[in-house]
Amino acid sequence: ELGEQAKVKETVRLYTKVWKLPTYRGVVGRLVFYAIIFSILLATMRTAFFLDPNSMQILFGYLLLIGLPALLGTRLLYAMVGGPESPLDSRRTIGIAQYGVLLWLIIAFFGGVADFVLAADFYEGRMWLLGLAMAYMLFAFLLTAMSDHHPLRNFVGALMPLIVWMITVMSIAPIVMGLPTYPTGWPIFMASIFVLCSAVVHYIYRSVSKPFERDLGINGPALLRAFGHDLLMDNPTPFEKIMDEISFEQDMPLEVIVFRNAGNLVAVGVVLYVHPGPFRDIGSSGLPSAVIKHVRETHGVQGFVLHGSCTHHQNLTTKEAYGRIMEEIDRLIETTEGHETISGPHWTDEGRFKVWTLFAGNNLLTITTSAPDYTDDIALAVGMDTAKMVRKRLPKIGGVAIVDAHNCIDDDTDSVMPGSKEAEEYVAAVSSAAFTTFNNPSSKVSIGIHQLVPSDVSKEEGMGPGGITALVMKFDDREMALLSIDGNNMESSMREEIISLIKGLGIDDVEAVTTDTHVVNAIAMSSRGYSPVGAQKREEVLSGIAVAITKAMENMLPVSVGLGFGEVKALRTYGEKGFDTLTQNIVEAYNIAKKTGTIVALAGFFGSLLLAFLL
């Protein structure tokens, strides 16, 4: 999973913590609070030490020294690097500035305590300088992470609170007595820390960017900023543009299941081999629900989506190709031939992989699950090999649709990739199931279909906008329910609970699948970076399923069934090399940031400390 390999969930967790901010007024209120509290504390210690009767004058001086940089300085910082249409709007810009202001004041406070305890007038002034240096480094680091401006402009913007502080010191020092004494060369210190801390931040970001530039020719910090645009502004375009630069063109299969009553369209199933990833609303993450919406709006019937064999290698880089995918769906709906009788779905237990097979004419639909064993994606190449093997064993078969039920996962689940033992088992299981059920009798079928989107289960809780679609099929001697849930995989045991629930409603056979939509990814703080179906709000999901099945059973119609097979040419995808390299680069950059970033930041701290006490 990209969420595991590429540290997406760690990035989301970091962003969520950093950007968990109150309103703009709330942030300003915090800064005012910090200014008042630290001014009172520092002024009290100074007054007690010097026995100065002008305590109010000292307090006023501290309020100016802290309040002006904290309020006016941060506002100037925003004017340099922020904007209302940027992730760095006024609330977020002042919000991140508060972290630097608080760090500065805490360091200065320790200096004040040291002077008070040691009866000296030495440490506080130097700790003020050290605190300002650390605040600047934090300002510069956070702004560079999110600002689209040139790094030099970001550095100058981060300097604004310090410039306001310097002007304030020079303005009130001759007037207000009793304030901290700074080293004689403090202006030299300010210039030195600008160079030192800017170099530290620049070095960290250059180090993090090197893996991306080396292997993919893209800028690492730009990728981070693009992720921020999507997370904070719901704007996936910057991220998609970067991914488009490393795209790989693939011809992708596409299949439909068409149900008609007396020639009139009743329902449409779509087997997608475009992977609905990588996360949030980026790329093809929301493709399943977009397909369902398109079928309803264009053809006036209910659609449902099945997850074909594909991995993150088949993620679309942008949504621009959605239109071509929809056009191919429309073409297949119009041209697919229906059959009055079908054979199946037949259940075959082949060990690890269990297979449903449905024959319509000379075409075959297969749905595989490994439950209760765990499986993530089935690679596209494995699916293609499986289809070839089926046709080799059954030459009369034309098209073969390979559907991954995607319905049982744990934290250690792996995908089935070409050349693996699991891939061999998969090909053998599906082809064997097709071979053993090929000559089973056919029968007429009636269907009912109903979609329900639970209002009480959110994307954060694992439910995509496509909701729950229940397809009930009635044959001569039995009924089967196929349940398609717009989610990313299914919590262990959830499938079994669904089967038990639906069989309790009088249905003989049941399968529950997910679309693998990744709109639920990178928005929830779970161990995986997303919530599989059933991990949260299980009872609400089960209740929605019961309603959808019941509604579907109330509207049964006799239908013909057809399987249509098509292809969408030259889709721009992540590709195997692009995706694998990207995830490896992100992991490498993550480790560089932890190791190199810590070492260099500590070097900046001790360098600033040395300068503060040597001047």
Beta strands, then each sheet from edge to edge (+ up, - down):
strand 1: 248-261
strand 2: 264-272
strand 3: 302-307
strand 4: 341-349
strand 5: 354-360
strand 6: 363-369
strand 7: 400-404
strand 8: 443-452
strand 9: 468-474
strand 10: 479-485
strand 11: 509-514
strand 12: 557-573
sheet 1: 3+ 2+ 1- 12+ 8- 4+ 5- 6+ 7+
sheet 2: 3+ 2+ 1- 12+ 8- 9+ 10- 11-
end
